[in-house]
């Protein structure tokens, strides 16, 4: 299977205690197992990231075609826009799904 033929997909499941879960599978490799709540949060994160990607693409397109900035200037504007979005929403590019690091007794 070529790298660009690898598909990310999901599968529902239930454990021996009767608790539901969702598995994320890349090609034929299990890459994550999530609780139903985690899976819903992940799904929302994907939708929010897709929206952010469309906003980013529009901003770069608009800056280059409507006001005629260079690629470098458009990328700089995008960085500023992302910083503004992060300040306003607390999210980098869609839902923040990276778990916070738990502090250990030594840290």
Contact map, one row per residue, 1 for C-alpha under 8 A:
11101100000000000000000000000000000000000000000000000000000000000000000000000000000000000000000000000000000
11111100000000000000000000000000000000000000000000000000000000000000000000000000000000000000000000000000000
11111100000000000000000000000000000000000000000000000000000000000000000000000000000000000000000000000000000
01111100000000000000000000000000000000000000000000000000000000000000000000000000000000000000000000000000000
11111110000000000000000000000000000000000000000000000000000000000000000000000000000000000000000000000000000
11111111000000000000000001100000000000000000000000000000000000000000000000000000000000000000000000000000000
00001111100000000000000001100000000000000000000000000000000000000000000000000000000000000000000000000000000
00000111110000000000000111100000000000000000000000000000000000000000000000000000000000000000000000000000000
00000011111000000000000111100000000000000000000000000000000000000000000000000000000000000000000000000000000
00000001111100000000011110000000000000000000000000000000000000000000000000000000000000000000000000000000000
00000000111110000000011110000000000000000000000000000000000000000000000000000000000000000000000000000000000
00000000011111000001111000000000000000000000000000000000000000000000000000000000000000000000000000000000000
00000000001111100001111000000000000000000000000000000000000000000000000000000000000000000000000000000000000
00000000000111111111100000000000000000000000000000000000000000000000000000000000000000000000000000000000000
00000000000011111111100000000000000000000000000000000000000000000000000000000000000000000000000000000000000
00000000000001111110000000000000000000000000000000000000000000000000000000000000000000000000000000000000000
00000000000001111110000000000000000000000000000000000000000000000000000000000000000000000000000000000000000
00000000000001111111000000000000000000000000000000000000000000000000000000000000000000000000000000000000000
00000000000001111111100000000000000000000000000000000000000000000000000000000000000000000000000000000000000
00000000000111100111110000000000001100000000000000000000000000000000000000000000000000000000000000000000000
00000000000111100011111000000000111100000000000000000000000000000000000000000000000000000000000000000000000
00000000011110000001111100000000111100100000000000000000000000000000000000000000000000000000000000000000000
00000000011110000000111110000111110000000000000000000000000000000000000000000000000000000000000000000000000
00000001111000000000011111000111110000000000000000000000000000000000000000000000000000000000000000000000000
00000001111000000000001111111111000000000000000000000000000000000000000000000000000000000000000000000000000
00000111100000000000000111111110000000000000000000000000000000000000000000000000000000000000000000000000000
00000111100000000000000011111000000000000000000000000000000000000000000000000000000000000000000000000000000
00000000000000000000000011111100000000000000000000000000000000000000000000000000000000000000000000000000000
00000000000000000000000011111110000000000000000000000000000000000000000000000000000000000000000000000000000
00000000000000000000001111011111100000000000000000000000000000000000000000000000000000000000000000000000000
00000000000000000000001111001111100000000000000000000000000000000000000000000000000000000000000000000000000
00000000000000000000001110000111110000000000000000000000000000000000000000000000000000000000000000000000000
00000000000000000000111100000111111000000000000000000000000000000000000000000000000000000000000000000000000
00000000000000000000111100000001111111100000000000000000000000000000000000000000000000000000000000000000000
00000000000000000001110000000000111111100000000000000000000000000000000000000000000000000000000000000000000
00000000000000000001110000000000011111110000000000000000000000000000000000000000000000000000000000000000000
00000000000000000000000000000000011111111000000000000000000000000000000000000000000000000000000000000000000
00000000000000000000000000000000011111111100000000000000000000000000000000000000000000000000000000000000000
00000000000000000000010000000000011111111110000000000000000000000000000000000000000000000000000000000000000
00000000000000000000000000000000000111111111000000000000000000000000000000000000000000000000000000000000000
00000000000000000000000000000000000011111111100000000000000000000000000000000000000000000000000010000000000
00000000000000000000000000000000000001111111110000000000000000000000000000000000000000000000000010000000000
00000000000000000000000000000000000000111111111000000000000000000000000000000000000000000000000000000000000
00000000000000000000000000000000000000011111111100000000000000000000000000000000000000000000001000000000000
00000000000000000000000000000000000000001111111110000000000000000000000000000000000000000000011110000000000
00000000000000000000000000000000000000000111111111000000000000000000000000000000000000000000011000000000000
00000000000000000000000000000000000000000011111111100000000000000000000000000000000000000000010000000000000
00000000000000000000000000000000000000000001111111110000000000000000000000000000000000000000111000000000000
00000000000000000000000000000000000000000000111111111000000000000000000000000000000000000000111000000000000
00000000000000000000000000000000000000000000011111111100000000000000000000000000000000000000010000000000000
00000000000000000000000000000000000000000000001111111110000000000000000000000000000000000000010000000000000
00000000000000000000000000000000000000000000000111111111000000000000000000000000000000000000110000000000000
00000000000000000000000000000000000000000000000011111111100000000000000000000000000000000000100000000000000
00000000000000000000000000000000000000000000000001111111110000000000000000000000000000000000000000000000000
00000000000000000000000000000000000000000000000000111111111000000000000000000000000000000000000000000000000
00000000000000000000000000000000000000000000000000011111111100000000000000000100000000000000000000000000000
00000000000000000000000000000000000000000000000000001111111110000000000000000000000000000000000000000000000
00000000000000000000000000000000000000000000000000000111111111000000000000000000000000000000000000000000000
00000000000000000000000000000000000000000000000000000011111111100000000001000100000000000000000000000000000
00000000000000000000000000000000000000000000000000000001111111110000000001101100000000000000000000000000000
00000000000000000000000000000000000000000000000000000000111111111100000000000000000000000000000000000000000
00000000000000000000000000000000000000000000000000000000011111111110000000000000000000000000000000000000000
00000000000000000000000000000000000000000000000000000000001111111111100001000000000000000000000000000000000
00000000000000000000000000000000000000000000000000000000000111111111111001000000000000000000000000000000000
00000000000000000000000000000000000000000000000000000000000011111111100000000000000000000000000000000000000
00000000000000000000000000000000000000000000000000000000000011111111000000000000000000000000000000000000000
00000000000000000000000000000000000000000000000000000000000001111111100000000000000000000000000000000000000
00000000000000000000000000000000000000000000000000000000000000111111110000000000000000000000000000000000000
00000000000000000000000000000000000000000000000000000000000000111011111111000000000000000000000000000000000
00000000000000000000000000000000000000000000000000000000000000010001111111000000000000000000000000000000000
00000000000000000000000000000000000000000000000000000000000000010000111111100000000000000000000000000000000
00000000000000000000000000000000000000000000000000000000000000000000111111110000000000000000000000000000000
00000000000000000000000000000000000000000000000000000000000000000000111111111000000000000000000000000000000
00000000000000000000000000000000000000000000000000000000001100110000111111111100000000000000000000000000000
00000000000000000000000000000000000000000000000000000000000100000000001111111110000000000000000000000000000
00000000000000000000000000000000000000000000000000000000000000000000000111111111000000000000000000000000000
00000000000000000000000000000000000000000000000000000000000100000000000011111111100000000000000000000000000
00000000000000000000000000000000000000000000000000000001001100000000000001111111110000000000000000000000000
00000000000000000000000000000000000000000000000000000000000000000000000000111111111000000000000000000000000
00000000000000000000000000000000000000000000000000000000000000000000000000011111111100000000000000000000000
00000000000000000000000000000000000000000000000000000000000000000000000000001111111110000000000000000000000
00000000000000000000000000000000000000000000000000000000000000000000000000000111111111000001100000000000000
00000000000000000000000000000000000000000000000000000000000000000000000000000011111111100001000000000000000
00000000000000000000000000000000000000000000000000000000000000000000000000000001111111110000000000000000000
00000000000000000000000000000000000000000000000000000000000000000000000000000000111111111111100000000000000
00000000000000000000000000000000000000000000000000000000000000000000000000000000011111111111100000000000000
00000000000000000000000000000000000000000000000000000000000000000000000000000000001111111110000000000000000
00000000000000000000000000000000000000000000000000000000000000000000000000000000000111111100000000000000000
00000000000000000000000000000000000000000000000000000000000000000000000000000000000011111110000000000000000
00000000000000000000000000000000000000000000000000000000000000000000000000000000000011111111000100000000000
00000000000000000000000000000000000000000000000000000000000000000000000000000000000011101111111100000000000
00000000000000000000000000000000000000000000000000000000000000000000000000000000011011000111111100000000000
00000000000000000000000000000000000000000000000110011000000000000000000000000000010011000011111100000000000
00000000000000000000000000000000000000000000111111110000000000000000000000000000000000000011111100000000000
00000000000000000000000000000000000000000001110110000000000000000000000000000000000000000011111110000000000
00000000000000000000000000000000000000000000100000000000000000000000000000000000000000000111111111000000000
00000000000000000000000000000000000000001100100000000000000000000000000000000000000000000000001111100000000
00000000000000000000000000000000000000000000000000000000000000000000000000000000000000000000000111110000000
00000000000000000000000000000000000000000000000000000000000000000000000000000000000000000000000011111000000
00000000000000000000000000000000000000000000000000000000000000000000000000000000000000000000000001111100000
00000000000000000000000000000000000000000000000000000000000000000000000000000000000000000000000000111110000
00000000000000000000000000000000000000000000000000000000000000000000000000000000000000000000000000011111000
00000000000000000000000000000000000000000000000000000000000000000000000000000000000000000000000000001111111
00000000000000000000000000000000000000000000000000000000000000000000000000000000000000000000000000000111111
00000000000000000000000000000000000000000000000000000000000000000000000000000000000000000000000000000011111
00000000000000000000000000000000000000000000000000000000000000000000000000000000000000000000000000000011111
00000000000000000000000000000000000000000000000000000000000000000000000000000000000000000000000000000011111
